[in-house]
Amino acid sequence: MNAKKEIRMAIIAITMSFSLMFTSCTKDAYVTPKTSGTPPANEVFIESMSFTPSIITVSAGQTVTWTNKDNTAHTVTSNTPMFDSGSMGNSATFSFTFPTAGTYNYHCSFHSGMTGQVVVQ
Ligand SMILES: [Cu+2]
């Protein structure tokens, strides 16, 4: 009788720890979707037809690097004539150094819906 009870308790404990593991696994899988994850500091990923993060904040004098993770070609083009990457294929990178504080809006010249902003402090 007691042995059976212990086994039952053990089964319950194992089931509970399994479901806990499952919960954390599910959470991890959710946090890591089909994207390439969070870009490193001062980097923007061009992915799934958008700039990630869409707003990036850096200090004056720092360089921002964009990487195209899409198979579609994109550009990183400032709204004012300041920088223009030209056509970027898959895995292409583009870097620009921002010497002066300000807010710089940019877009992809191929896809008007793709916009981003660099805030330089
Ligand atoms: Cu584009």
Backbone and ligand atoms as CSV (ligand in chain L), in Angstrom:
chain,resi,resn,atom,element,x,y,z
A,1,MET,N,N,0.838,-1.207,0.000
A,1,MET,CA,C,0.000,0.000,0.000
A,1,MET,C,C,0.871,1.254,0.000
A,2,ASN,N,N,1.800,1.348,0.987
A,2,ASN,CA,C,2.677,2.514,1.073
A,2,ASN,C,C,3.574,2.654,-0.152
A,3,ALA,N,N,4.078,1.509,-0.595
A,3,ALA,CA,C,4.952,1.523,-1.770
A,3,ALA,C,C,4.190,2.053,-2.981
A,4,LYS,N,N,2.936,1.592,-3.103
A,4,LYS,CA,C,2.108,2.053,-4.229
A,4,LYS,C,C,1.908,3.581,-4.166
A,5,LYS,N,N,1.671,4.049,-2.938
A,5,LYS,CA,C,1.456,5.483,-2.745
A,5,LYS,C,C,2.704,6.281,-3.148
A,6,GLU,N,N,3.866,5.718,-2.720
A,6,GLU,CA,C,5.130,6.398,-3.045
A,6,GLU,C,C,5.332,6.454,-4.552
A,7,ILE,N,N,5.030,5.346,-5.196
A,7,ILE,CA,C,5.179,5.307,-6.659
A,7,ILE,C,C,4.262,6.341,-7.300
A,8,ARG,N,N,3.036,6.403,-6.771
A,8,ARG,CA,C,2.061,7.361,-7.326
A,8,ARG,C,C,2.586,8.790,-7.150
A,9,MET,N,N,3.122,9.069,-5.927
A,9,MET,CA,C,3.678,10.402,-5.652
A,9,MET,C,C,4.836,10.701,-6.594
A,10,ALA,N,N,5.662,9.694,-6.816
A,10,ALA,CA,C,6.811,9.864,-7.702
A,10,ALA,C,C,6.342,10.176,-9.118
A,11,ILE,N,N,5.327,9.452,-9.544
A,11,ILE,CA,C,4.792,9.683,-10.896
A,11,ILE,C,C,4.252,11.108,-11.015
A,12,ILE,N,N,3.551,11.539,-9.968
A,12,ILE,CA,C,3.002,12.908,-9.985
A,12,ILE,C,C,4.138,13.924,-10.047
A,13,ALA,N,N,5.183,13.694,-9.244
A,13,ALA,CA,C,6.324,14.619,-9.216
A,13,ALA,C,C,6.998,14.664,-10.582
A,14,ILE,N,N,7.191,13.490,-11.175
A,14,ILE,CA,C,7.846,13.424,-12.496
A,14,ILE,C,C,6.986,14.147,-13.539
A,15,THR,N,N,5.685,13.882,-13.488
A,15,THR,CA,C,4.774,14.523,-14.447
A,15,THR,C,C,4.829,16.034,-14.306
A,16,MET,N,N,4.855,16.497,-13.031
A,16,MET,CA,C,4.892,17.943,-12.809
A,16,MET,C,C,6.178,18.551,-13.332
A,17,SER,N,N,7.312,17.885,-13.080
A,17,SER,CA,C,8.576,18.455,-13.557
A,17,SER,C,C,8.640,18.414,-15.080
A,18,PHE,N,N,8.053,17.376,-15.659
A,18,PHE,CA,C,8.003,17.298,-17.122
A,18,PHE,C,C,7.184,18.443,-17.708
A,19,SER,N,N,6.040,18.684,-17.087
A,19,SER,CA,C,5.190,19.762,-17.617
A,19,SER,C,C,5.864,21.110,-17.420
A,20,LEU,N,N,6.658,21.255,-16.343
A,20,LEU,CA,C,7.423,22.487,-16.134
A,20,LEU,C,C,8.439,22.656,-17.251
A,21,MET,N,N,9.144,21.539,-17.544
A,21,MET,CA,C,10.140,21.575,-18.621
A,21,MET,C,C,9.467,21.957,-19.934
A,22,PHE,N,N,8.309,21.367,-20.134
A,22,PHE,CA,C,7.568,21.632,-21.366
A,22,PHE,C,C,7.210,23.101,-21.480
A,23,THR,N,N,6.747,23.659,-20.361
A,23,THR,CA,C,6.347,25.066,-20.352
A,23,THR,C,C,7.531,25.940,-20.728
A,24,SER,N,N,8.711,25.671,-20.129
A,24,SER,CA,C,9.857,26.521,-20.418
A,24,SER,C,C,10.322,26.314,-21.868
A,25,CYS,N,N,10.226,25.086,-22.360
A,25,CYS,CA,C,10.611,24.817,-23.748
A,25,CYS,C,C,9.713,25.601,-24.694
A,26,THR,N,N,8.416,25.549,-24.406
A,26,THR,CA,C,7.454,26.240,-25.261
A,26,THR,C,C,7.750,27.730,-25.258
A,27,LYS,N,N,8.074,28.264,-24.065
A,27,LYS,CA,C,8.389,29.685,-23.961
A,27,LYS,C,C,9.606,30.023,-24.818
A,28,ASP,N,N,10.681,29.217,-24.700
A,28,ASP,CA,C,11.896,29.445,-25.483
A,28,ASP,C,C,11.577,29.456,-26.971
A,29,ALA,N,N,10.788,28.470,-27.384
A,29,ALA,CA,C,10.450,28.348,-28.802
A,29,ALA,C,C,9.684,29.575,-29.255
A,30,TYR,N,N,8.872,30.116,-28.342
A,30,TYR,CA,C,8.082,31.296,-28.703
A,30,TYR,C,C,8.953,32.537,-28.788
A,31,VAL,N,N,9.912,32.672,-27.862
A,31,VAL,CA,C,10.806,33.832,-27.856
A,31,VAL,C,C,11.701,33.816,-29.097
A,32,THR,N,N,12.041,32.621,-29.574
A,32,THR,CA,C,12.902,32.513,-30.742
A,32,THR,C,C,12.057,32.105,-31.945
A,33,PRO,N,N,11.429,33.080,-32.595
A,33,PRO,CA,C,10.602,32.732,-33.752
A,33,PRO,C,C,11.455,32.438,-34.986
A,34,LYS,N,N,10.860,32.538,-36.157
A,34,LYS,CA,C,11.587,32.174,-37.371
A,34,LYS,C,C,12.551,33.262,-37.825
A,35,THR,N,N,12.791,34.257,-36.963
A,35,THR,CA,C,13.714,35.327,-37.328
A,35,THR,C,C,15.123,34.963,-36.889
A,36,SER,N,N,16.059,35.839,-37.157
A,36,SER,CA,C,17.446,35.594,-36.767
A,36,SER,C,C,17.721,36.063,-35.355
A,37,GLY,N,N,16.698,36.429,-34.613
A,37,GLY,CA,C,16.866,36.865,-33.239
A,37,GLY,C,C,17.184,38.340,-33.152
A,38,THR,N,N,17.584,38.765,-31.954
A,38,THR,CA,C,17.866,40.177,-31.714
A,38,THR,C,C,19.228,40.539,-32.281
A,39,PRO,N,N,19.307,41.579,-33.083
A,39,PRO,CA,C,20.606,41.983,-33.610
A,39,PRO,C,C,21.520,42.473,-32.494
A,40,PRO,N,N,22.843,42.353,-32.668
A,40,PRO,CA,C,23.771,42.909,-31.683
A,40,PRO,C,C,23.638,44.437,-31.617
A,41,ALA,N,N,24.282,45.048,-30.633
A,41,ALA,CA,C,24.208,46.502,-30.472
A,41,ALA,C,C,24.659,47.201,-31.746
A,42,ASN,N,N,23.987,48.283,-32.060
A,42,ASN,CA,C,24.317,49.114,-33.229
A,42,ASN,C,C,24.158,48.377,-34.552
A,43,GLU,N,N,23.339,47.320,-34.546
A,43,GLU,CA,C,23.094,46.598,-35.791
A,43,GLU,C,C,21.599,46.489,-36.062
A,44,VAL,N,N,21.263,46.576,-37.332
A,44,VAL,CA,C,19.877,46.452,-37.767
A,44,VAL,C,C,19.802,45.286,-38.753
A,45,PHE,N,N,18.854,44.403,-38.520
A,45,PHE,CA,C,18.615,43.325,-39.469
A,45,PHE,C,C,17.498,43.740,-40.421
A,46,ILE,N,N,17.718,43.496,-41.684
A,46,ILE,CA,C,16.655,43.697,-42.673
A,46,ILE,C,C,16.073,42.312,-42.893
A,47,GLU,N,N,14.854,42.142,-42.390
A,47,GLU,CA,C,14.304,40.796,-42.318
A,47,GLU,C,C,12.795,40.820,-42.451
A,48,SER,N,N,12.267,39.880,-43.209
A,48,SER,CA,C,10.813,39.784,-43.407
A,48,SER,C,C,10.241,41.133,-43.828
A,49,MET,N,N,10.931,41.786,-44.736
A,49,MET,CA,C,10.475,43.059,-45.320
A,49,MET,C,C,10.372,44.175,-44.291
A,50,SER,N,N,11.227,44.138,-43.268
A,50,SER,CA,C,11.230,45.268,-42.334
A,50,SER,C,C,12.593,45.420,-41.684
A,51,PHE,N,N,12.823,46.609,-41.114
A,51,PHE,CA,C,14.062,46.896,-40.404
A,51,PHE,C,C,13.864,46.570,-38.932
A,52,THR,N,N,14.753,45.735,-38.373
A,52,THR,CA,C,14.639,45.333,-36.969
A,52,THR,C,C,15.942,45.647,-36.217
A,53,PRO,N,N,15.922,46.519,-35.215
A,53,PRO,CA,C,14.770,47.309,-34.756
A,53,PRO,C,C,14.463,48.446,-35.730
A,54,SER,N,N,13.241,48.884,-35.760
A,54,SER,CA,C,12.867,49.956,-36.689
A,54,SER,C,C,13.418,51.300,-36.214
A,55,ILE,N,N,13.606,51.431,-34.907
A,55,ILE,CA,C,14.236,52.634,-34.349
A,55,ILE,C,C,15.454,52.185,-33.557
A,56,ILE,N,N,16.619,52.693,-33.947
A,56,ILE,CA,C,17.836,52.336,-33.219
A,56,ILE,C,C,18.461,53.616,-32.670
A,57,THR,N,N,18.924,53.533,-31.439
A,57,THR,CA,C,19.529,54.703,-30.796
A,57,THR,C,C,21.017,54.443,-30.570
A,58,VAL,N,N,21.847,55.366,-31.042
A,58,VAL,CA,C,23.293,55.243,-30.869
A,58,VAL,C,C,23.851,56.582,-30.375
A,59,SER,N,N,25.109,56.575,-29.995
A,59,SER,CA,C,25.774,57.812,-29.585
A,59,SER,C,C,26.467,58.418,-30.794
A,60,ALA,N,N,26.618,59.738,-30.770
A,60,ALA,CA,C,27.306,60.428,-31.857
A,60,ALA,C,C,28.699,59.827,-32.055
A,61,GLY,N,N,29.058,59.606,-33.298
A,61,GLY,CA,C,30.348,59.020,-33.625
A,61,GLY,C,C,30.301,57.515,-33.813
A,62,GLN,N,N,29.165,56.909,-33.480
A,62,GLN,CA,C,29.061,55.453,-33.613
A,62,GLN,C,C,28.577,55.054,-35.008
A,63,THR,N,N,28.869,53.804,-35.348
A,63,THR,CA,C,28.540,53.268,-36.669
A,63,THR,C,C,27.390,52.278,-36.546
A,64,VAL,N,N,26.429,52.407,-37.424
A,64,VAL,CA,C,25.323,51.447,-37.491
A,64,VAL,C,C,25.557,50.551,-38.698
A,65,THR,N,N,25.352,49.252,-38.490
A,65,THR,CA,C,25.525,48.289,-39.583
A,65,THR,C,C,24.209,47.574,-39.850
A,66,TRP,N,N,23.808,47.569,-41.097
A,66,TRP,CA,C,22.605,46.859,-41.534
A,66,TRP,C,C,23.022,45.574,-42.242
A,67,THR,N,N,22.290,44.493,-41.988
A,67,THR,CA,C,22.535,43.229,-42.682
A,67,THR,C,C,21.225,42.738,-43.293
A,68,ASN,N,N,21.261,42.437,-44.553
A,68,ASN,CA,C,20.051,41.932,-45.219
A,68,ASN,C,C,19.923,40.428,-44.999
A,69,LYS,N,N,18.913,40.031,-44.243
A,69,LYS,CA,C,18.663,38.614,-43.953
A,69,LYS,C,C,17.644,38.022,-44.925
A,70,ASP,N,N,17.061,38.885,-45.758
A,70,ASP,CA,C,16.059,38.417,-46.729
A,70,ASP,C,C,16.737,37.941,-48.013
A,71,ASN,N,N,16.032,37.130,-48.747
A,71,ASN,CA,C,16.499,36.762,-50.079
A,71,ASN,C,C,16.154,37.846,-51.096
A,72,THR,N,N,15.247,38.729,-50.689
A,72,THR,CA,C,14.865,39.873,-51.520
A,72,THR,C,C,15.900,40.980,-51.363
A,73,ALA,N,N,16.205,41.672,-52.440
A,73,ALA,CA,C,17.138,42.797,-52.361
A,73,ALA,C,C,16.458,43.994,-51.709
A,74,HIS,N,N,17.213,44.737,-50.899
A,74,HIS,CA,C,16.719,45.931,-50.226
A,74,HIS,C,C,17.773,47.030,-50.316
A,75,THR,N,N,17.378,48.226,-49.909
A,75,THR,CA,C,18.355,49.310,-49.764
A,75,THR,C,C,18.165,49.957,-48.402
A,76,VAL,N,N,19.201,50.636,-47.953
A,76,VAL,CA,C,19.131,51.493,-46.768
A,76,VAL,C,C,19.393,52.897,-47.285
A,77,THR,N,N,18.328,53.671,-47.433
A,77,THR,CA,C,18.419,54.965,-48.101
A,77,THR,C,C,17.861,56.043,-47.188
A,78,SER,N,N,18.678,57.040,-46.866
A,78,SER,CA,C,18.199,58.107,-45.982
A,78,SER,C,C,17.192,58.979,-46.721
A,79,ASN,N,N,16.251,59.520,-45.979
A,79,ASN,CA,C,15.214,60.367,-46.579
A,79,ASN,C,C,15.803,61.684,-47.078
A,80,THR,N,N,16.873,62.128,-46.439
A,80,THR,CA,C,17.627,63.276,-46.941
A,80,THR,C,C,18.871,62.694,-47.609
A,81,PRO,N,N,19.463,63.393,-48.571
A,81,PRO,CA,C,20.630,62.798,-49.247
A,81,PRO,C,C,21.844,62.715,-48.312
A,82,MET,N,N,21.887,61.661,-47.515
A,82,MET,CA,C,22.963,61.518,-46.536
A,82,MET,C,C,23.685,60.194,-46.736
A,83,PHE,N,N,22.912,59.127,-46.897
A,83,PHE,CA,C,23.530,57.812,-47.146
A,83,PHE,C,C,22.595,56.974,-48.002
A,84,ASP,N,N,23.190,56.076,-48.765
A,84,ASP,CA,C,22.418,55.174,-49.623
A,84,ASP,C,C,23.270,53.930,-49.875
A,85,SER,N,N,22.740,52.803,-49.435
A,85,SER,CA,C,23.507,51.562,-49.560
A,85,SER,C,C,23.551,51.050,-50.997
A,86,GLY,N,N,22.595,51.482,-51.817
A,86,GLY,CA,C,22.424,50.820,-53.106
A,86,GLY,C,C,21.788,49.460,-52.864
A,87,SER,N,N,21.585,48.689,-53.925
A,87,SER,CA,C,20.907,47.395,-53.800
A,87,SER,C,C,21.742,46.421,-52.968
A,88,MET,N,N,21.099,45.851,-51.953
A,88,MET,CA,C,21.774,44.885,-51.080
A,88,MET,C,C,21.116,43.513,-51.255
A,89,GLY,N,N,21.887,42.551,-51.689
A,89,GLY,CA,C,21.388,41.186,-51.799
A,89,GLY,C,C,21.429,40.487,-50.451
A,90,ASN,N,N,21.086,39.216,-50.438
A,90,ASN,CA,C,21.102,38.427,-49.197
A,90,ASN,C,C,22.498,38.440,-48.583
A,91,SER,N,N,22.564,38.672,-47.277
A,91,SER,CA,C,23.793,38.693,-46.466
A,91,SER,C,C,24.643,39.938,-46.667
A,92,ALA,N,N,24.237,40.820,-47.566
A,92,ALA,CA,C,25.011,42.047,-47.766
A,92,ALA,C,C,24.902,42.937,-46.534
A,93,THR,N,N,25.973,43.675,-46.253
A,93,THR,CA,C,25.960,44.595,-45.121
A,93,THR,C,C,26.250,46.011,-45.607
A,94,PHE,N,N,25.788,46.977,-44.823
A,94,PHE,CA,C,26.042,48.382,-45.103
A,94,PHE,C,C,26.256,49.083,-43.771
A,95,SER,N,N,27.282,49.900,-43.698
A,95,SER,CA,C,27.585,50.608,-42.451
A,95,SER,C,C,27.645,52.103,-42.705
A,96,PHE,N,N,27.203,52.856,-41.719
A,96,PHE,CA,C,27.289,54.317,-41.799
A,96,PHE,C,C,27.578,54.861,-40.414
A,97,THR,N,N,28.507,55.806,-40.354
A,97,THR,CA,C,28.877,56.433,-39.093
A,97,THR,C,C,28.147,57.765,-38.963
A,98,PHE,N,N,27.528,57.944,-37.793
A,98,PHE,CA,C,26.741,59.152,-37.546
A,98,PHE,C,C,27.511,60.078,-36.603
A,99,PRO,N,N,28.131,61.128,-37.152
A,99,PRO,CA,C,28.959,61.985,-36.300
A,99,PRO,C,C,28.153,62.975,-35.472
A,100,THR,N,N,26.945,63.316,-35.920
A,100,THR,CA,C,26.195,64.403,-35.292
A,100,THR,C,C,24.872,63.911,-34.718
A,101,ALA,N,N,24.538,64.411,-33.530
A,101,ALA,CA,C,23.265,64.054,-32.904
A,101,ALA,C,C,22.093,64.505,-33.773
A,102,GLY,N,N,21.046,63.734,-33.751
A,102,GLY,CA,C,19.856,64.079,-34.530
A,102,GLY,C,C,19.019,62.843,-34.780
A,103,THR,N,N,17.920,63.023,-35.483
A,103,THR,CA,C,17.036,61.918,-35.840
A,103,THR,C,C,17.074,61.745,-37.349
A,104,TYR,N,N,17.454,60.557,-37.774
A,104,TYR,CA,C,17.661,60.312,-39.202
A,104,TYR,C,C,16.682,59.230,-39.672
A,105,ASN,N,N,15.788,59.622,-40.555
A,105,ASN,CA,C,14.821,58.670,-41.103
A,105,ASN,C,C,15.363,58.088,-42.399
A,106,TYR,N,N,15.071,56.812,-42.608
A,106,TYR,CA,C,15.513,56.171,-43.847
A,106,TYR,C,C,14.449,55.185,-44.312
A,107,HIS,N,N,14.647,54.658,-45.488
A,107,HIS,CA,C,13.667,53.722,-46.061
A,107,HIS,C,C,14.376,52.785,-47.033
A,108,CYS,N,N,13.615,51.833,-47.539
A,108,CYS,CA,C,14.100,50.975,-48.616
A,108,CYS,C,C,13.530,51.538,-49.912
A,109,SER,N,N,14.385,51.815,-50.870
A,109,SER,CA,C,13.893,52.460,-52.094
A,109,SER,C,C,13.111,51.486,-52.985
A,110,PHE,N,N,13.190,50.180,-52.677
A,110,PHE,CA,C,12.406,49.198,-53.449
A,110,PHE,C,C,11.014,48.985,-52.845
A,111,HIS,N,N,10.908,49.146,-51.528
A,111,HIS,CA,C,9.656,48.864,-50.830
A,111,HIS,C,C,9.287,50.052,-49.952
A,112,SER,N,N,8.331,50.840,-50.433
A,112,SER,CA,C,8.005,52.100,-49.764
A,112,SER,C,C,7.522,51.906,-48.327
A,113,GLY,N,N,6.986,50.711,-48.025
A,113,GLY,CA,C,6.494,50.452,-46.674
A,113,GLY,C,C,7.600,50.196,-45.665
A,114,MET,N,N,8.810,50.015,-46.146
A,114,MET,CA,C,9.926,49.719,-45.240
A,114,MET,C,C,10.602,51.009,-44.817
A,115,THR,N,N,10.408,51.359,-43.547
A,115,THR,CA,C,11.018,52.590,-43.039
A,115,THR,C,C,11.723,52.306,-41.715
A,116,GLY,N,N,12.702,53.138,-41.410
A,116,GLY,CA,C,13.437,52.997,-40.159
A,116,GLY,C,C,13.949,54.351,-39.708
A,117,GLN,N,N,14.477,54.368,-38.496
A,117,GLN,CA,C,14.940,55.622,-37.922
A,117,GLN,C,C,16.188,55.362,-37.063
A,118,VAL,N,N,17.170,56.238,-37.242
A,118,VAL,CA,C,18.358,56.198,-36.387
A,118,VAL,C,C,18.333,57.456,-35.521
A,119,VAL,N,N,18.322,57.250,-34.219
A,119,VAL,CA,C,18.370,58.376,-33.278
A,119,VAL,C,C,19.791,58.446,-32.744
A,120,VAL,N,N,20.457,59.569,-33.020
A,120,VAL,CA,C,21.834,59.761,-32.578
A,120,VAL,C,C,21.828,60.760,-31.431
A,121,GLN,N,N,22.355,60.318,-30.292
A,121,GLN,CA,C,22.327,61.170,-29.090
A,121,GLN,C,C,23.680,61.810,-28.827
L,1,CU,CU,CU,13.185,46.513,-49.404
